[in-house]
Amino acid sequence: MTNQHDSNKLAPSMTWLIALGAVGAGVGVSYAASGLGQKATAAIYFAVVAAGGFASMYLTRARLRTAVGAFLLTGALAGIAYFFLVNRMMAQATSLMTDAVSGGQAHAQGVAAGSMFGKTFGIFAGAIIFLETIVAGIGGAFAGSKARGQGGLAALGSLARSAS
């Protein structure tokens, strides 16, 4: 589906960069707003990634399947990164607390328990960030695809509906 305005749009490969940028910006902005609470930071992340999904289609000549692939891959990368982050944090915290409570006598058991807790919570956090990323990014991409032929305010309306 090409028209006369497609020559003013970015190359289809820019969809990948927009997807990576949206996820990175979403993580950064939600981290900066962490004092607002967990629900607010999740909503901020969702809105930023949805806006990135919208931009990945509205600003480029890419096909929808390219944006879907880009957000599936970036969602997987974000999920893996969160898995390792949470895994390490939980493993260290559990080991440290076990050492503090037992006076160092149960260090080996604390390390084993920390490894188990870390992996469990890491999988949980990674799955959540993966799902949130693909829902927001792909939803935004669908909205951007539908808004391609529209101008200004109509496109902004589509963007707002995709982020909510």
N, C-alpha and C positions, 0 to 999 in steps of 0.2 A: 504494500500500500504506500505508494510514493506520490508526492505532490510537489508543487513548485516551491514550497517552503522547506523541503528536506535538504536543499543545498545549504541552508543556513544553520543546520543542526550539526552537532558533534559526531565524530566517527563512532560506529557501533562499539568498537573496543573500549571506548571511554566508560561504558556501562560498568565494566569491571572495576575501574578506578573509582567511580562514584560509589559503588557498593562497598568497597574497602574503606573509602573515606567516610561514608555514612556510619558504618559500624564503629570505626575508630572514634569519630566525633561523638557518637552516641555513648560510648564507654566513657570518654573524657568528660562530657557534659554531665552525665549521670553521676560520675564520681565527684565532680565539683559540687553537685547539688545533693550530696549524700546526707547533709544535715536536715533535709526536708522529709526524710523518712523513706522506707523501702517502696511503698506504693508510688510515691511521687517520682523517685528515681527510675522505677520501671516504666512509668508512663512517659517520662522524658526520653528515655532510651527508645521506647516504641515510636514516639512521635518523630524523633530525629531519623531513625532508620526508615520509617514510612515516607518521610520527605525525601530521603535519598532514593528510595524505590521509585517514587513519583518522578524525580529528576532524571533518574537513569533511563526512563522511557521518553519523557516529555522533551528533554534536551538533546537526545541523540537520535540517530537513524536506526537504532538496534531493533531487532525483533524481540518480541515478548519472551521467547524461550531463552534468549541470551541473558536477559535480566533475571529470569527465574534461576538459571544456572549460576549466575553471579551471586545471587543471594543465598542459594543453597550452599555454595562453596564457602562464602564468607561466614554464613551461620555455622557451618561445620568447624571452620577455623576458630571462630569465637568460642564455640562450645568446648573444643579441645583446649584452648588457652585457659578458659575458666576451670576446666577439670584440673589441670596441672596447678593452677593457682590455689584453688580451694583444697586440693589434695595435700599440697605442701603445708598450707596454713593449719589445717586441722591436724595433720600428723605431728607437726612441731608443737602445737598447743597441747595436744593430748599427752605427748611424751614429756613435755615440761611440767604439766600438772601432776602427772604420775610421779615424776621425780620429786616434786615439791612435797607431795603428800606422803610418799614412802621414804623420804630422806635418801633417795637414790638406790634403795634396796630392790625396787621392782622396775629398774630401768628397761630391761629386756622385754618385760610384759607391757610396759608403757609404749615402747617402740612398736610392738606388734599390734597393740590396740589402736595406736595412732595411725598406723598404716591402713588398718581396716576402716576406721572412721573417715580417714582422709579420702580413700577411694569411694566410699559410699556417698559422702556428701559431695565429692567432686563430680561423680556421675550425675547426681541430682542437679547440681548447679549448671553443669555443662548441658544437660538436656533442656533445662529451662531456657538458657540463653540461646540455644540452637532454635528451639521452637519459637521464641519471641522474635528472633531475627528473621526467620523465614516467613512468619506470618506478617510481620510489619513490612519487610522488604518486598515480598511478592504482592501483598495487598496494595502497597504504594505503586508498584510497577503496573499492576492492572489498571489502577486509576490513572496513571500517567499515560498509559496506552490509549485509554478511552478519551483522554483530554487532549490528545495530540492536535486535532484539527480545531480545537477551540482557542480563543484568545483570552488574554488577561484575566478578567474576573471569573469567567466560567471555569478556567483552569484552576484558579485559586480555590474555588468552591469544591472542585474534585479533589484537590490536595487536602483540604480540610476534612472532607468526608473519609478519605483514606487513613488519616491519622487518628480518627476517633473510633 
